[in-house]
Amino acid sequence: MPVRNSDLHNDGDINSGDGGSDSAGGGVDGGNQTGGDHNAFGAFDSNASEGDHPESKIPEKDGSGRKVIKTAAAAASVHPRRRMSQNFFLHIHAPKVHPFSLQPGYTLGLGIILGFLFLIMIFTGVLLMLHYTPSVSEAYNSVKEIVFTVPGGRLIRNMHRLASNAMVLVVFLHMLRVFYTGSYLGGRHLNWLFGVVMFVMVLLMSFSGYLLPWDQLSYWAVTIGSNIAASARELTDLLGITGVFDIGGFLQRVLIGGETVGQTALTRFFMLHVVFLPVAMLVFIGLHFWRIRKDGGLSRPDNARVKKMEKIYAWPALMWVELAILIGVVAVVLLLSFFIESPLLEAANPTHPDNPAKSPWYFLGIQELVSYSAFSGGLLIPVLFLYFLISIPYKDKEEEFTGIWFSGQEGLKVTLWSAIAAFAIVVIQVFVFVKWGWLRDWFPGISQWFVLLFNPATISTGGFVVIAELVKRRMGSTRMAALAMFTMAIVALIIFTVIGIWFRGANWEFGV
Amino acid sequence: MERRNFIRRAALTLASAAGAVLGVSFLRQFTRRLGKGNRRVKVGKLNDFPVDTYTFVEDQKIFVYRDHEGMRAVSAVCTHLGCIVQHTEDGFECPCHGSCYDNKGEVTSGPAPTPLVWYRVAKAPDGTFIVNLDQKTDASEKFRFA
């Protein structure tokens, strides 16, 4: 395929869109520094003659000891399977990667682990779908059949549930890694946005799947979830406008198709879980990978030492790394699935909630907040948190901190002090709440406005905002302020989640 | 007026009208459908309800209270997040997040934002008591025995 001069780049450097085509052989050619006859892939240019590119610079063998393909003739002599896999791999990956990005201690491999967990979800999900019936009368029995009758069904279901929990945990950790390494900087704001969208989608996929077994856990978790959606009524009731503007009712109807969880909700959640959300997720994964390529690969610091490091060929180095991670993830999920059983309580009973009726662990932080005020804890604070996440790369543009964990020693100190501050603020409030009660206990008949506006969720948020603003003013740095705010929000979320998991019992009473 | 101007204006007018209709029907989704519907449910006869007792009617998620003077019906759905409350000595308690109500359905503690909803009770000619789930009332109103 003829290569235009405008297609030629410096060796392995991807500065802008590099969706250029490969040559037919998909051969790996050594690039030269002047950008002579190679397109952006460093791939072979069929128009150039043998003498045009210095083959002496191209290694004879690659990292796995195989002969490197240098010419179309050589490429044609390689087995088609190897060419195809290499071709496919190089369509998704850049031809060269920076060794800084390959350090396990930098990315912790979390993104790729997430991708492979999603593959496991799709594979096991398809198998489960063969036996599942999304009807109120049949759903529970079909899940029981999967667990007790279908050969391998228990294992597949365990893998599906385990991988879904792992996805929620890993997407959270991945977000933390990306934030703390300043990887939303350096023009990567759009990819950060895509990431936030995918974070929400992972939670929605997990939540929608939670209803499908139609047991007590499912039914009451989704009942509470849909009433959180309706909790905007708490505000519109106070304002006296529910009669003309019932946004809470609207959100609830969109979510579950009515006022109570029933067949409509199950059909809707099934559609979301197996069609809409996975397809949307695949689209966003594509966008996410596209942005990584456009942004010049994974983030790295912009210093002389890193700049001097030479990029290495993605094939086969990165291929081996990713394959190892794939095998590792599948092995761990498979092994744990033998021992960790997915719960299945008795069939859903709409008149008798479990006591305590707890949502999945990743929503227990929100459930704890919601136990103070449905609107504040369920809508206001989560929406504000999402708004904060989305706004980070637009408020903080201090590029010099890209690619450095915690942005150095100063940032690490800010992070640690913020964590301590958040811990103190949250724990003190909760223990006051628990020991001495709260507003309604002290002032019976107090207006709901006070309950909505002054509770541990809102007071903590207000406190964090004030502290972050003080950090910004004292240190003159938006990055430090972002570190402070993000850390406080995450630590608070973790503490509320821990309280929800281990310190709340029957009737939501606080117990150690 | 030139033909093209006329066509342009006519098209804009029609598009605006269509947009207005769509907009209004969309906004109507947010309007609560209050007062519509007349969900009247039979809950049972007099003997089904012991005196001075709150009887839970499972399929309607309501408590029916009978005393010597009459009958009242209160929703068993917690106004916080929709769980089913249990009746206690002091009133009602929700197992989900600890909301507590007194015997009149007023919130005494916990996160519930509003009191429990009371419904109007009537009696059918055959002696069956009927609760109207679309007609709200307050705790003091009851169906009085003649």
Boltz contact constraints between the chains, C-beta under 6 A:
constraints:
  - contact:
      token1: [A, 223]
      token2: [B, 82]
      max_distance: 6.0
  - contact:
      token1: [A, 224]
      token2: [B, 81]
      max_distance: 6.0
  - contact:
      token1: [A, 227]
      token2: [B, 81]
      max_distance: 6.0
  - contact:
      token1: [A, 227]
      token2: [B, 82]
      max_distance: 6.0
  - contact:
      token1: [A, 234]
      token2: [B, 113]
      max_distance: 6.0
  - contact:
      token1: [A, 242]
      token2: [B, 32]
      max_distance: 6.0
  - contact:
      token1: [A, 243]
      token2: [B, 32]
      max_distance: 6.0
  - contact:
      token1: [A, 245]
      token2: [B, 30]
      max_distance: 6.0
  - contact:
      token1: [A, 246]
      token2: [B, 30]
      max_distance: 6.0
  - contact:
      token1: [A, 246]
      token2: [B, 32]
      max_distance: 6.0
  - contact:
      token1: [A, 247]
      token2: [B, 30]
      max_distance: 6.0
  - contact:
      token1: [A, 249]
      token2: [B, 32]
      max_distance: 6.0
  - contact:
      token1: [A, 250]
      token2: [B, 29]
      max_distance: 6.0
  - contact:
      token1: [A, 250]
      token2: [B, 30]
      max_distance: 6.0
  - contact:
      token1: [A, 351]
      token2: [B, 58]
      max_distance: 6.0
  - contact:
      token1: [A, 351]
      token2: [B, 84]
      max_distance: 6.0
  - contact:
      token1: [A, 353]
      token2: [B, 83]
      max_distance: 6.0
  - contact:
      token1: [A, 353]
      token2: [B, 84]
      max_distance: 6.0
  - contact:
      token1: [A, 353]
      token2: [B, 95]
      max_distance: 6.0
  - contact:
      token1: [A, 355]
      token2: [B, 95]
      max_distance: 6.0
  - contact:
      token1: [A, 357]
      token2: [B, 96]
      max_distance: 6.0
  - contact:
      token1: [A, 371]
      token2: [B, 97]
      max_distance: 6.0
  - contact:
      token1: [A, 371]
      token2: [B, 111]
      max_distance: 6.0
  - contact:
      token1: [A, 372]
      token2: [B, 111]
      max_distance: 6.0
  - contact:
      token1: [A, 373]
      token2: [B, 111]
      max_distance: 6.0
  - contact:
      token1: [A, 374]
      token2: [B, 80]
      max_distance: 6.0
  - contact:
      token1: [A, 374]
      token2: [B, 81]
      max_distance: 6.0
  - contact:
      token1: [A, 440]
      token2: [B, 109]
      max_distance: 6.0
  - contact:
      token1: [A, 441]
      token2: [B, 109]
      max_distance: 6.0
  - contact:
      token1: [A, 448]
      token2: [B, 113]
      max_distance: 6.0
  - contact:
      token1: [A, 507]
      token2: [B, 95]
      max_distance: 6.0
  - contact:
      token1: [A, 507]
      token2: [B, 98]
      max_distance: 6.0
  - contact:
      token1: [A, 508]
      token2: [B, 97]
      max_distance: 6.0
  - contact:
      token1: [A, 508]
      token2: [B, 98]
      max_distance: 6.0
